[in-house]
Amino acid sequence: MKKRNVSLIAVGLFVGAAIGGVIGNLLGWVLPSGVVKDFFLTSLSIDIGGLAGNEMGVIILDLKIITFKFGLAMSLNFTSVIGLTVAYYILRYFR
């Protein structure tokens, strides 16, 4: 059996989540106001700055000569989770 590259798996899952998020936003435009629209548009936002206790969403490292700002934010909704699942199964199928 041939081993997969970790970067290929990460990119494949990222693309699946991104396509799922786009489909969710398109469904939000098409669907009328109501419970179903709220279900597809409700998302969970995760950022590393919030985990570190910073409200701005970034981690700041000030060295007085140069300042580094690190940030990563993800927003997951129902269709992006479906996109992750589909991408996972596609990656498993094409070994």
VMD Tcl script that draws the C-alpha trace (Angstrom):
set ca {
  {0.00 0.00 0.00}
  {1.19 3.46 -0.87}
  {1.29 6.05 1.94}
  {-0.25 9.46 1.36}
  {1.46 12.73 1.94}
  {0.08 14.60 4.95}
  {0.03 17.87 3.01}
  {-2.18 16.30 0.33}
  {-4.66 15.16 2.97}
  {-4.66 18.59 4.67}
  {-5.19 20.42 1.36}
  {-7.92 17.99 0.32}
  {-9.81 18.45 3.59}
  {-9.36 22.24 3.40}
  {-10.74 22.33 -0.14}
  {-13.69 20.16 0.90}
  {-14.50 22.48 3.81}
  {-14.15 25.56 1.61}
  {-16.45 24.17 -1.08}
  {-18.95 23.15 1.59}
  {-18.87 26.64 3.07}
  {-19.48 28.23 -0.34}
  {-22.41 25.88 -0.96}
  {-23.82 26.79 2.45}
  {-23.62 30.51 1.68}
  {-25.25 29.97 -1.71}
  {-28.06 28.04 -0.03}
  {-28.42 30.94 2.40}
  {-29.04 33.31 -0.52}
  {-31.55 31.00 -2.21}
  {-33.58 29.83 0.79}
  {-36.32 32.03 2.26}
  {-36.05 33.28 5.84}
  {-36.82 30.63 8.41}
  {-35.44 27.76 10.40}
  {-33.79 25.99 7.46}
  {-31.89 29.13 6.42}
  {-30.74 29.67 10.01}
  {-29.59 26.04 10.16}
  {-27.39 26.41 7.08}
  {-25.99 29.82 8.03}
  {-25.30 29.26 11.73}
  {-21.57 28.71 12.14}
  {-19.04 28.01 14.85}
  {-16.03 30.33 14.78}
  {-12.70 29.18 16.20}
  {-9.54 31.30 16.34}
  {-6.19 30.82 18.04}
  {-6.19 34.34 19.42}
  {-9.39 33.64 21.32}
  {-7.86 30.48 22.76}
  {-4.90 32.55 23.99}
  {-7.22 35.08 25.67}
  {-6.83 37.85 23.09}
  {-10.06 39.46 21.85}
  {-8.55 40.67 18.57}
  {-8.12 37.12 17.26}
  {-4.36 37.31 16.79}
  {-1.35 36.49 18.93}
  {1.12 39.40 19.02}
  {4.84 38.89 19.70}
  {6.53 42.27 20.22}
  {10.34 42.15 20.12}
  {10.72 46.00 20.15}
  {12.55 45.86 16.83}
  {9.96 43.87 14.95}
  {6.43 42.78 15.80}
  {4.95 39.47 14.71}
  {1.23 38.84 14.48}
  {-0.01 35.27 14.21}
  {-3.62 34.46 13.48}
  {-5.75 31.56 12.34}
  {-9.53 31.57 12.26}
  {-11.98 28.93 11.10}
  {-15.70 29.18 10.67}
  {-17.52 25.87 10.36}
  {-21.17 25.48 9.39}
  {-23.24 22.41 8.56}
  {-22.38 22.29 4.87}
  {-18.64 22.76 5.49}
  {-18.75 19.71 7.79}
  {-20.54 17.83 4.99}
  {-17.79 19.02 2.60}
  {-15.12 17.74 5.01}
  {-16.84 14.36 5.18}
  {-17.17 14.08 1.39}
  {-13.52 15.08 0.91}
  {-12.46 12.47 3.49}
  {-14.33 9.71 1.69}
  {-12.99 10.82 -1.72}
  {-9.44 10.75 -0.32}
  {-10.05 7.26 1.09}
  {-11.51 6.02 -2.19}
  {-8.60 7.20 -4.39}
  {-5.69 5.60 -2.52}
}
mol new
graphics top color blue
foreach p $ca { graphics top sphere $p radius 0.5 }
foreach p [lrange $ca 0 end-1] q [lrange $ca 1 end] { graphics top cylinder $p $q radius 0.2 }
display resetview
